[in-house]
Amino acid sequence: MIDVEIKPHNRISQGDIYKNIEWVKSLTENKGIINIDKIVFPRVIILSQDCDLDWDSKSRNGNSELKNTDKHLLSVLAAPIYNADHVFQGEHLSKLGQTMNRIEDQGRTHKTILVNNKNPRYHYLEFPPDIPIPDSIIDFKHYFSLNVEYLLEVRKINFVCKISELFREDISQRFASFLSRIGLPEIKQLPTSANLPETKRKSKKKVKKAKKKAKKKKAKKKKKVKTKKRAKKNN
């Protein structure tokens, strides 16, 4: 279970959870008509570093230390928080017409790995009983950016809670680890005697046979020398 704060800060903070957040998927224009395709996420978590969010707030509020807008952020990183049961059933994006993997079909082990936060893509969240959010899952692969001005506009109405510092740092570290993973190429298996061509296998056998023969010859020669030495001694 995680620890959360219900009282909002006076700015956007790392670990903030907001509800009903709109994200513009695409914007097209056809004969003067603008079409906006957007997704409304039931809940999202803010992933941007808190020091950056703090300086952005100071900059926007006219901090006397700052002489320009160098600390302004263009956007804020966020990730959707899905209902855990919907993720297990692969139905969390069904309203967008997307079919996801059913984790329940992959066996109990896969589900346990996810719940214990051993799967790098996901982060499982269990909220305290007084927070009206079911067990949830952050999908790091679905991270996106939000306009700062938009978030400031809806912040007070859409704020749900804030994940406390220790738990938010755990999420931050796992998110950074997910982004920094390296995709390694698949190395082809080196040839073994089992998958060598027939001609190579034969030549390999010949070499082995020749070595064995040479070894026997050497041993025979040694034996002969020993016998001769014994014969001389007896004489």
Residue pairs with C-beta under 8 A, 6 or more apart in sequence:
1 126
1 127
1 128
2 125
2 126
2 127
2 128
2 163
2 164
2 167
3 128
3 163
3 164
3 166
3 167
4 17
4 127
4 128
4 131
4 161
4 162
4 163
4 164
5 161
5 162
5 163
5 164
6 131
6 161
6 162
8 16
8 155
8 156
8 159
8 162
9 16
9 162
10 57
11 53
11 54
11 56
11 57
12 46
12 53
12 56
12 57
12 76
12 148
12 151
12 152
12 155
13 46
13 50
13 53
13 162
14 46
14 47
14 48
14 49
14 50
14 53
14 168
14 172
15 45
15 46
15 50
15 162
15 163
15 164
15 165
15 167
15 168
15 171
16 45
16 46
16 159
16 162
17 43
17 44
17 45
17 46
17 81
17 133
17 159
17 160
17 161
17 162
17 163
18 43
18 44
18 46
18 151
18 154
18 155
18 158
18 159
18 160
19 42
19 43
19 158
19 160
20 40
20 41
20 42
20 158
21 40
21 41
21 43
21 44
21 78
21 146
21 151
21 154
21 158
22 38
22 39
22 40
22 41
22 150
23 38
23 39
23 40
23 41
23 144
23 146
24 36
24 37
24 38
25 37
25 38
25 39
26 36
26 37
27 34
27 35
27 36
27 37
28 34
28 35
28 37
29 35
39 96
41 80
41 81
42 81
43 80
43 81
43 133
43 136
43 160
44 78
44 79
44 80
44 81
44 146
45 78
45 79
45 81
45 138
45 163
45 171
46 53
46 76
46 77
46 78
47 77
47 78
47 79
47 143
47 171
47 172
47 175
48 73
48 76
48 77
48 78
49 172
50 168
52 73
53 73
53 76
55 71
56 71
56 72
56 73
56 148
58 65
58 66
58 71
59 66
59 69
59 70
59 71
59 72
60 72
60 152
72 148
73 148
74 148
75 145
75 146
75 147
75 148
76 145
76 146
76 147
76 148
76 151
77 143
77 144
77 145
77 146
78 143
78 144
78 145
78 146
79 138
79 139
79 140
79 142
79 143
79 144
79 175
80 138
80 139
80 142
81 125
81 133
81 136
81 137
81 138
82 92
82 136
82 137
82 138
82 139
83 92
83 134
83 135
83 136
83 137
84 124
84 134
84 135
84 136
84 137
85 134
85 135
86 92
87 100
87 103
87 122
87 137
87 139
88 102
88 103
88 104
88 111
89 102
89 104
90 99
90 100
90 101
90 102
90 103
91 100
92 100
93 100
103 110
103 111
103 114
104 111
110 119
113 119
114 122
114 124
114 137
115 124
116 124
117 123
117 124
117 174
120 140
120 174
120 177
120 178
120 181
121 139
121 140
121 141
121 178
122 137
122 138
122 139
122 140
123 137
123 138
123 140
123 171
123 174
123 175
124 135
124 136
124 137
125 133
125 135
125 136
125 137
125 138
126 135
127 133
127 134
127 135
127 136
131 160
131 161
133 160
133 161
138 171
140 174
140 175
140 178
140 179
141 178
143 175
162 168
163 171
189 195
193 201
193 204
196 204
